[in-house]
Amino acid sequence: MKKNIFILGLVTMSLAAASCSKNDENANVIDPVENNQTSMPEGTDDSRVVINETDANYSDYATNWCNYAAAVSQHLKTDAETLYKAWNEGVNGEEAFKTTFKEAKGVYSSPNSCIEQIIDGCIDIANEVGESKIGDPRDKWENGKYTEAVYAVESWYSYHSIQDYANNIRSIQNAFNCTYRGRQGSHSIASYLRANGQAELAGQVNAVINNAIASIEGMAAPFRSHIGNPSVVTAMDACNNLKIILRTLKAKVEDFEGEAELKAIVADYVDVVVMPTYLDLVNANTALHAAVQQLKASPSTAAFEAAATAWMTARQPWEMSEAFLFGPVDKLGLDPNMDSWPLDQDAIKNVLSSGDFSGMEWTGDYEGEDEDGGMSQRAEEIAEAQSIRGFHTLEFLLFKNGQPRTL
């Protein structure tokens, strides 16, 4: 998930407006509990939360709805293809990133630095899941910002949040053990530890990974309706423990020895984990686009169901790639292209009203926020384009209240 700071500001302003207009039929309002009390007692299960999801309806924009969905799914397909090609062949005149990474070239000075990059990717997503994806909504909830808390929950239109977060942690599991879809690499960080007197650490890392997955899957579902549940804190703590042990692991990498073995770890990581994950992403988004094209050709409730199922299938390899959000996915702006959050619902409705899909396009070198979180005018223009495309825009168009939309 690429959290779009520019769009987040817009959403915050729209939330403020919504909170002042509870009776506006276009406002998306959350009543904290049935009696509208302003705070929740400690430990309360907030399953009584009522979310009044009065967003755009298909019938209001029938002319452009499916055309917009098809345009978004085409972008997703193209971005997935570009990402795979950048790793496998190279784009824009650059060599295949898999070659750069395997041979420790460019910003990578040694196989050790490549392994540090692998672990950094794992640390980043463990931190993002615990502190941002789960922790940010929880913090807002505890501060009484109930509407903002729900808007902060990624994948809340489809009720797919918990599956997404668990798959993010599985991406760490795959990276550490060099596994993907039942295939086991011969060389991995875990196998190196076991072969070099650190089997206990390898076992501890895997145990903490498994606990994080179990804790996330143990959260009260759907997350958007149970943000205040104690199970949320358990999941946050598990992700923090994972981040801590991964940092401990990273500190040991500079002492890893045996260049041939370390190169083999990096090579197997690329060939067994990264490339098959991205190939699945291409294939799943190709199937998703075909399903949305069918929806466009013959709109029906059944076609919405088929497209929604294809969206969930395509979502999985993306979430299982988030432990390696470095290289082309970052440099080419493909993460925010495909996964910007939160959405700007007003901008999406404007596209639905106008039928003008050109706002999703941007060209040239990618430019995002700087190290201090600031954005140039060009970066803001790119962010605006990215906010009306990607998985979550398509999720908005295909789902409502956790179910496929209907006619």
C-alpha positions in Angstrom: 0.0 0.0 0.0 1.3 3.4 -0.9 -0.3 5.9 1.5 -0.9 9.0 -0.5 -0.2 12.0 1.7 -1.7 14.5 -0.7 -5.0 12.6 -1.1 -5.1 11.9 2.6 -5.3 15.6 3.1 -8.2 15.9 0.8 -10.0 13.0 2.5 -9.4 14.6 5.9 -11.1 17.7 4.7 -14.0 15.8 3.2 -14.4 13.9 6.5 -14.7 17.2 8.3 -17.4 18.3 5.9 -19.2 14.9 6.4 -19.1 15.2 10.1 -21.0 18.6 9.8 -23.6 17.2 7.5 -25.0 14.0 8.9 -28.2 14.4 7.0 -26.6 15.0 3.6 -27.5 12.0 1.5 -24.0 12.0 0.0 -22.2 12.0 3.3 -20.5 8.7 4.4 -21.1 8.8 8.2 -20.3 6.4 11.0 -22.3 6.4 14.2 -19.9 5.2 16.9 -22.5 3.1 18.7 -26.2 2.8 18.6 -26.7 5.5 21.3 -24.2 7.8 19.7 -21.9 8.0 22.7 -18.7 9.7 22.0 -16.3 7.2 23.5 -16.0 3.4 23.9 -15.4 1.8 27.3 -12.0 0.1 27.6 -12.0 -3.4 26.0 -15.5 -3.0 24.5 -16.2 -5.0 21.4 -17.5 -2.4 19.0 -19.4 -4.8 16.8 -22.4 -2.5 17.3 -20.8 0.1 15.1 -23.2 1.1 12.3 -21.6 2.4 9.1 -23.9 4.2 6.8 -22.2 3.6 3.5 -24.2 5.9 1.3 -21.6 6.2 -1.5 -22.1 6.3 -5.3 -24.6 3.8 -6.7 -24.4 2.0 -10.0 -27.8 3.2 -11.1 -26.7 6.8 -10.8 -23.8 6.4 -13.1 -24.7 3.4 -15.2 -23.5 4.9 -18.5 -19.9 5.2 -17.3 -19.6 2.8 -14.4 -18.4 -0.3 -16.3 -16.3 1.7 -18.8 -14.4 3.2 -15.8 -13.9 -0.2 -14.2 -12.5 -1.5 -17.5 -10.2 1.4 -17.8 -8.9 0.8 -14.3 -8.4 -2.9 -14.8 -6.5 -2.2 -18.0 -4.1 0.0 -16.1 -3.7 -2.7 -13.4 -2.9 -5.3 -16.1 -0.4 -2.9 -17.8 1.3 -2.0 -14.6 1.7 -5.7 -13.6 3.2 -6.4 -17.0 5.6 -3.5 -16.7 6.7 -4.6 -13.2 7.4 -8.2 -14.4 9.2 -7.0 -17.5 11.4 -4.5 -15.5 12.6 -7.4 -13.4 12.8 -10.0 -16.2 14.0 -8.0 -19.2 14.5 -4.4 -18.2 12.6 -1.3 -19.3 13.5 2.2 -20.4 16.9 1.0 -21.6 17.9 -0.4 -18.2 19.1 -4.0 -17.6 16.8 -6.5 -16.0 16.6 -5.8 -12.3 16.9 -9.5 -11.5 20.4 -9.3 -13.0 21.3 -6.1 -11.1 20.2 -7.7 -7.9 21.7 -11.1 -8.4 25.0 -9.7 -9.3 25.0 -7.0 -6.6 25.4 -4.0 -9.0 24.3 -0.4 -8.8 23.4 0.6 -5.3 24.3 -2.9 -4.1 27.9 -3.4 -3.2 27.9 -7.1 -2.2 25.6 -10.1 -1.7 25.4 -9.1 2.0 23.9 -5.7 1.0 21.3 -7.5 -1.2 20.4 -9.7 1.8 20.1 -6.6 3.9 17.7 -5.2 1.3 15.6 -8.3 1.5 15.4 -8.0 5.3 14.7 -4.2 5.0 11.8 -5.0 2.8 10.5 -7.4 5.4 11.0 -4.9 8.2 9.2 -2.2 6.2 6.0 -4.2 5.6 6.0 -5.6 9.2 6.1 -2.0 10.4 3.5 -0.8 7.9 1.0 -3.5 8.8 1.4 -3.0 12.5 1.7 0.8 12.7 -0.1 2.0 9.6 -2.6 -0.5 8.3 -3.8 -1.6 11.7 -2.3 0.9 14.1 -3.4 4.1 12.3 -7.1 3.3 12.4 -6.8 2.1 16.0 -5.1 5.3 17.0 -7.8 7.4 15.4 -10.5 5.2 17.1 -8.9 5.7 20.5 -8.9 9.4 19.9 -12.6 9.5 19.2 -12.1 10.0 15.4 -14.5 7.2 14.5 -15.2 8.3 10.9 -11.6 8.9 10.1 -10.7 5.5 11.7 -13.0 3.7 9.3 -11.7 5.6 6.3 -8.2 4.7 7.3 -8.9 1.0 7.0 -7.4 -0.3 3.8 -9.7 -2.6 1.7 -12.8 -1.7 3.7 -15.2 -1.7 0.7 -14.6 -5.5 0.2 -14.1 -6.4 3.9 -10.8 -7.9 2.6 -8.5 -6.1 5.1 -7.6 -9.0 7.3 -6.7 -11.2 4.4 -4.6 -8.5 2.9 -2.6 -7.9 6.1 -2.1 -11.7 6.7 -0.8 -12.0 3.1 1.6 -9.1 3.7 3.2 -11.1 6.6 3.2 -14.2 4.4 5.4 -12.2 2.0 7.9 -12.0 4.8 7.6 -15.7 5.4 8.3 -16.4 1.8 11.3 -14.0 1.7 12.9 -15.5 4.8 12.4 -19.2 3.9 12.6 -18.8 0.1 9.2 -20.4 -0.5 6.3 -19.6 -2.7 3.2 -21.7 -3.5 4.7 -24.9 -2.3 8.1 -24.5 -3.9 11.1 -24.4 -1.6 14.4 -22.8 -2.7 17.6 -24.7 -2.0 19.2 -21.6 -0.4 17.5 -19.1 2.0 18.3 -16.8 4.9 16.7 -19.4 7.1 18.8 -22.3 5.8 22.0 -20.2 6.1 21.2 -19.6 9.8 20.6 -23.3 10.4 23.8 -24.3 8.6 25.9 -21.8 10.6 25.0 -22.4 14.2 22.0 -20.1 14.4 19.2 -22.6 14.1 17.6 -21.2 17.2 17.3 -17.7 15.6 15.8 -19.2 12.5 13.2 -21.0 14.5 12.4 -17.9 16.5 11.9 -15.8 13.4 9.6 -18.3 11.9 7.7 -18.6 15.2 7.2 -14.8 15.4 6.1 -14.7 11.7 3.6 -17.5 12.4 2.3 -15.7 15.5 1.8 -12.5 13.5 -0.2 -14.3 10.8 -2.3 -16.0 13.4 -2.9 -12.8 15.4 -4.0 -10.9 12.3 -6.3 -13.7 11.2 -7.6 -13.8 14.8 -8.8 -10.1 14.6 -12.5 -9.6 14.9 -13.9 -9.3 11.4 -14.5 -7.2 9.4 -11.8 -4.9 10.8 -13.7 -1.8 9.8 -16.5 -2.7 12.2 -14.2 -3.9 15.0 -11.5 -1.3 15.2 -11.8 -1.0 19.0 -11.7 -4.7 19.6 -8.8 -6.0 21.9 -7.8 -8.5 19.2 -6.5 -5.5 17.2 -3.9 -4.6 19.9 -2.8 -8.3 19.9 -2.2 -8.1 16.2 -0.3 -4.8 16.5 1.9 -6.2 19.2 2.7 -9.3 17.1 3.7 -7.2 14.2 5.9 -5.1 16.4 7.6 -8.2 17.8 8.2 -9.3 14.2 9.8 -6.0 13.4 12.1 -6.3 16.4 13.4 -9.8 15.6 13.9 -8.8 11.9 16.0 -5.9 13.0 18.0 -8.3 15.2 18.5 -10.5 12.2 19.6 -7.7 9.9 22.3 -6.7 12.4 23.9 -10.1 11.9 24.0 -9.9 8.1 27.3 -8.0 7.8 29.0 -11.0 9.5 27.5 -13.5 7.0 30.4 -15.3 5.2 30.8 -17.4 2.0 30.2 -15.3 -1.1 29.0 -18.3 -3.2 26.3 -19.3 -0.7 25.2 -15.7 -0.2 24.9 -15.2 -4.0 22.9 -18.4 -4.1 20.5 -17.1 -1.5 19.9 -13.9 -3.5 19.5 -15.9 -6.8 17.0 -18.3 -5.3 15.1 -15.4 -3.7 14.7 -13.8 -7.1 13.9 -17.1 -9.0 11.7 -18.8 -6.4 9.9 -15.9 -4.7 10.0 -12.6 -6.6 9.6 -13.7 -10.2 6.8 -16.3 -9.7 4.9 -13.8 -7.5 5.1 -11.1 -10.1 4.1 -13.6 -12.9 1.1 -14.6 -10.8 0.3 -10.9 -10.5 0.4 -10.6 -14.3 -1.8 -13.6 -14.9 -4.3 -12.7 -12.2 -4.7 -9.1 -13.5 -5.1 -10.4 -17.0 -7.9 -12.6 -15.8 -9.3 -9.7 -13.8 -9.3 -7.4 -16.8 -11.1 -10.1 -18.8 -13.8 -10.4 -16.1 -14.3 -6.6 -16.0 -14.4 -6.5 -19.8 -17.3 -9.1 -19.6 -19.0 -6.9 -17.0 -18.6 -3.9 -19.4 -20.0 -5.9 -22.3 -23.0 -7.4 -20.4 -23.6 -5.7 -17.1 -25.4 -8.0 -14.6 -25.3 -9.0 -11.0 -23.6 -12.2 -12.0 -20.9 -10.3 -13.9 -20.3 -8.1 -10.9 -19.8 -11.2 -8.8 -17.4 -12.7 -11.3 -15.4 -9.5 -11.4 -15.3 -9.2 -7.6 -14.0 -12.8 -7.3 -11.3 -12.0 -9.9 -10.4 -8.9 -7.9 -9.8 -10.9 -4.7 -7.7 -13.4 -6.7 -5.6 -10.6 -8.2 -5.2 -9.0 -4.9 -3.4 -11.9 -3.3 -0.1 -11.9 -5.3 0.1 -8.1 -4.9 -0.2 -8.3 -1.1 2.3 -11.2 -1.1 4.8 -9.0 -3.0 4.9 -6.2 -0.4 8.0 -7.5 1.3 9.9 -6.5 -1.8 8.7 -3.0 -2.6 12.1 -2.0 -3.9 13.6 -1.7 -7.3 11.3 -1.0 -10.3 8.0 -1.1 -8.2 9.4 1.9 -6.3 11.4 3.7 -9.0 8.6 3.5 -11.7 5.8 4.6 -9.3 4.0 1.3 -9.7 3.2 0.8 -6.0 1.1 4.0 -5.9 -0.2 3.3 -9.4 -1.7 0.0 -8.2 -2.3 0.5 -4.5 -2.7 4.1 -3.5 -4.8 4.6 -0.3 -7.0 6.3 0.8 -9.2 7.1 -2.1 -10.7 10.4 -3.1 -14.3 9.4 -3.5 -15.3 12.9 -4.9 -12.7 12.6 -7.7 -13.9 9.1 -8.5 -17.5 10.4 -8.7 -16.4 13.2 -11.0 -14.9 10.6 -13.3 -18.1 8.6 -13.2 -20.1 11.7 -14.0 -17.9 12.9 -16.9 -16.8 9.7 -18.5 -13.4 11.3 -18.9 -10.8 8.7 -17.9 -7.7 10.7 -19.1 -7.1 11.9 -15.5 -5.6 8.5 -14.7 -2.7 9.0 -17.1 0.7 10.4 -16.3 3.9 10.3 -18.2 7.6 10.8 -17.7 9.8 9.9 -14.8 8.0 9.2 -11.6 8.2 11.8 -8.8 6.7 11.2 -5.4 6.9 12.8 -2.0 10.4 13.8 -0.8 12.2 12.6 2.3 10.4 15.2 4.5 7.0 14.2 3.1 6.7 17.3 0.9 5.4 17.2 -2.7 6.2 19.3 -5.8 3.4 20.4 -8.1 4.3 17.6 -10.5 4.3 15.0 -7.7 0.9 16.2 -6.6 -0.4 15.9 -10.2 0.9 12.3 -10.4 -0.7 11.6 -7.0 -4.0 12.9 -8.2 -3.9 10.6 -11.2 -2.9 7.6 -9.0 -5.8 8.3 -6.6 -8.4 7.4 -9.2 -6.9 4.2 -10.5 -5.5 1.0 -9.0 -6.9 -1.9 -6.9 -8.8 0.3 -4.5 -10.6 2.3 -7.1 -11.7 -0.9 -8.7 -12.7 -2.3 -5.3 -14.9 0.8 -4.8 -16.5 0.1 -8.2 -17.0 -3.7 -7.6 -17.9 -3.9 -3.9 -20.3 -2.4 -1.4 -20.6 -3.4 2.2 -18.3 -6.4 1.7 -20.4 -7.9 -1.1 -20.2 -7.6 -4.9 -22.4 -4.7 -6.2 -25.6 -5.5 -7.9 -27.6 -3.8 -10.6 
